[in-house]
Amino acid sequence: MRKLAAIALLSLPLAACEPTGSSIFLPMEPTQASIDARRRELTDVEKEAISDAVMAKLQDTARRNFQWAPLVLKSHDHLIDYCGLVGEFELTPQLHEIFRRYYAQLSFDRRGQLANVDVVSIDNPKVEALPTVADSICIQGGYHLSP
């Protein structure tokens, strides 16, 4: 019985370290650094690059409606996290739009131009789940996403 209790206690910290899964141990509040960070609107070129990367990740050519949040100018490892919403139309008895949250990492060149967009994750609103690591990163990063 003691061995079972010890194994259970030792496995608790590992549950919080799951990089892509859900966990109840994730911080779900903005950091002070993200609250204090400057923000700016994305340029049209940046929006096009991000939407192209999201569409490639979704692997379809359907027209999507993007809702753009201001970019939080807080970098780590030469990357800036960006979180946004992409709408898709769902055919039910009536046509309605559902929004999916996505998390991307942006890198900029020395001139401040967007050089690369890496879409890390896109949620699936049809699946109810606990908050994910991406949700935590977006909230900690100062993004408040609601359609």
C-alpha positions, 0 to 999 in steps of 0.5 A: 500500500505504501508503494502505491501511495509513493508512486501516486505522489511521485507521478503528480509533478509529471502530470503538470509537465505534459507539453501538449496535453491538458492539465489543471495545474496551468497558470491561467492569468496574464503575467505582469510582463504581458500586462505592461507590454506594449501592443500594436495592430498587425500590418496587412502583410503580417495578417496575410502571412499568419492567415496563410500559415493557419490555413496551411495547418488546417489543410483546406481552402475554405474561406475563413474569417479571422479576428485579429488581436493586437500583437503583444510586443513581448519576446522570448528566445527571439520569438513573439507569441501570437494568439488569434481566432479563425472562424469556420462555417458549420452546416447544421439546420442553419449555417453558423460560424464557430471560432477556433483559437490558434497559437503561433510563434512569430519571428522578425528579421533585423529590420522588424519585418515578419520572417516566419510564422510557426502555428503551434496549435489550433483548438477544436471547439467541438471537443470539450477539454480542460485548458491546454498549454497553448491556452495557458500561454495565450492567457499568460501572454496577455491575449483575451480571445472571445468571438 
